[in-house]
Amino acid sequence: MAVIVERRDIDTVVVHGSLAGLAAGLVLGAAAVVSSVILAGSAWMPFRFAAAFVVGPDAFDRDFPLAITILLGSVIHFTLAALFGVLFVGLLALTYQLSARFWLLIVYGAAFAFGIWEINFLGAVPTLFPFLAGRLDLATQLWNGIGSYVLIYGPALGLYVALVRPGVIGDWHAVGPPAGTYAPPRDPEED
C-alpha cells in the first residue's frame, strides 16, 4: 500500500504556483474579455482597467495608445495571476492540502479566489485607486466577484493542483522514509 507523502519544497511551490496562476489567469483573462464585450461593448476595458493601476485615469482615455494599454494590462494581469497562484499553492503546502481530494481542491480554489476578489477589488482598489471604484458597478461586481473569480479563476487553480499534484510523492519508498519516521530496533543476529 502506497502512503501519500507531500514534499513542500519552496521551488516546487513557486514553479507550480506560477504555472497554476498563469493558466488560471489565461482562462480568467479570456472570460473577462468576453464578458466585457457583452457588458460594456468593448474588449479593451479589462486591459484599460489593469493599465490604470500604473497609468491612472488616463488609461480610459480613447486617445491613450491601445498597444500600450494591452501590453501593460496583460503584464499586470499575468504578474498578479502568477503571484496569487504561488500564494494559493503555498497555502495548500503549508496546510498539508496538496494531496487533498480532487473536488476539495476545486472548492479551495473557489474560496481562495473569492477572498482575492474581496480583498483586492472591494478593499484595496477603493482605498488605493479611488478613481477606479466608480467603475465597479453591481453587474461588474457580480460577474467578476462571483462569476469569473469564483467560477473560473479559483476552480482553474484548484484543477491545476488536482491534475499535477505538485510536491506529492505517490510512494515514500521511492525517495526514502520521511524525516522522523520510527524504525524499530533491529536484532543484529537476524541479519
N, C-alpha and C positions, 0 to 999 in steps of 0.2 A: 504494500500500500504506500503510495507516494504521499509525503507530507508537504503541504504547500508552505514555502518559506518566502518572505519578502526581503529583498536586499534593497536598502534605501540609500544608494549612493547618490551624492549630490549631482554628479554628471548625468546620471540616468534621469533624475528628476528634471534637470534643466533641459536636456535634449528632448525628452519625450513631452515635457510640459510645453516647450516651444512648438514642437510639431503638432501637438493636440490643439494649442491655441491658434496656430496658423491655419490648420484645417478647418476648425470651427469658425474662425474669422472669415475664411473664404466663403463658407456657406452663409454666414450671417451677412456679409457684405453683399452677396448676390440677392439675398432676400430683402435687404434694405433698399437696394436699387429698384427692385421690382415694386416694393411697397411705396416707394417714393413716386414712382411713375403713376401708381394708382391713386395715392392720396394727394400728391402735390402737383402732378403733371410734369415732373422734371426728374430725370435720372441723376442729375448732378447735385441735388440737395444734400444727400448724405456726405458727399465729398466736401461741399461747402461748409457743412456743419463741423466736420472734423478739422478742416483747414482753419476755421475761425478760432480754434484753440490757440493758434500761433499768430495768425494774421489779424484777428479781431473782426469786428463787424464788416470790414471791407471785403471779406471773403464772400459775402452775399451780394455784393455789387455786381451787376451784369458786366461792367467794364473790367472786372478783375480777370486776369488771364485764366481760361479754363484748364489749360495744360498744367499750370502751377497748382490750381485747385485740386485737380485729380491726383497729381503726384504727391502733394503734401497731405491730402486727405487719406490716400492709400497708405503712405508711410506711417502716419499717426494711427490709423485703424489697425494695421497689421502689427505694429510695435505693441500697442496696448493688448491686442488679442494674444500675442505670444507671452507677454508678461503675465496676463491673467491665466493663461494655460499653465505656466510654471507655478503660479500660486496655487492653482487647483490641484495639480499633481503633487506639489509639495505638501499641501494639506492632507491629501489622501495618504501620502507616505508617512507623515507624522502621526496619523491616527490609525496606522496599520490597515488601511482600507484598499490598498492596491489590488488585493485578491478578493475583494467583495463580489457578490453575485452581480451578474450582468445587469439586471433590472435596477439594482440598488445603485450602481454607478450612474445610470441614466438619471435617477432621482437626485443623487448627489449633484450631478451636473446642473440640473434644472434649478435646484435650490441655490447653488453657488451663483449661477447666472442671475437669478432674481436678486440676490444680495448685491451683486455688482451693479445692477441697474439702480437699485435703491440708493446705494452709497454714492455712485458716480453722478447719475442724472437727476436725482432728487435731493442730493446733499451738496456734492462738490460743484456741479455746474452752476446752480443758482448762487452759490457763495463766491466762487472764483471767477465765473464768467456770467455776470447778471444779464448781459445783453443777449445771451442765448436762452435764458429762462423763458422768455416770451414765445420762443419758437417751439416749446414743448407743450403743445395743446393736448387736449384729452385724447384725441384719436392717436396722436403720436405716442403718448404715454402708454395707452392700452396696447398698441401694436408693438412698440419697442420693449416695454416692460414685461408684458405677458406673452405676446406673440413671438417676437423674434428672439428675445433673450431666453425666456423660459422654455419655449417650444422648439427652438432651433439651436442657438449657440450652446446652451448648457447641455442638452442631450448629445450634441455632437462632441463636446468634450468628454462626456461620460462614455460615449460609444467608442471613441479612440482608445481610452484606457481599457475598456472591456475587451476590445479586439486585440490590442497589442500587449497588454499586461506588462507594462514596464516595471522592471525590478522584481518580478515574480519568478521564482525558480520552482519549476514543477516538482523536482525531487531533490532534496538536500543532499542525498547520497552522491549526486553528480559533482558537487562542489565541497563536500565535507560537512560535518555537523556544524550547526550554528554555535556561536560562542556561548559558553555557559551550559552546554549540553552535558548532562550527567552520564558518565560511563562507569559502570560498576567495576570494582577492582577485579583484576584477573588473577587467577591462581597460576603461578609460573609453571607448575607441574602439569597443567593441562596442555601446554604447548608441546 
